[in-house]
Amino acid sequence: MIDLNYSLTIEATSDPTFFAFYSPELEGFTGIGHSVEDCLYQAKWGMAEHIALLKEQGMEVPPANPNPRIVIENSIHRDAA
């Protein structure tokens, strides 16, 4: 089981050694990883840090998604279309 509180989109990049990721539900949250697994790891801890920062700054934190989705896209082909 993957323990995330928000949905996550992972995209391939033109550089084969990096993947980009973001959460469509958690505004401003983005990152990079060297593999899909690395993105999942980075996202888990990064989301917690992002939420802590939002709270620290008195900003609204969106409610956790009880059924988050993980989408993996090949942005190289999507951009070529």
Secondary structure, 3 states (H helix, E strand, C coil): CCCCCCCEEEEECCCCCCEEEECCCCCCCEEEECCHHHHHHHHHHHHHHHHHHHHHCCCCCCCCCCCCCEEEECHHHHHHC
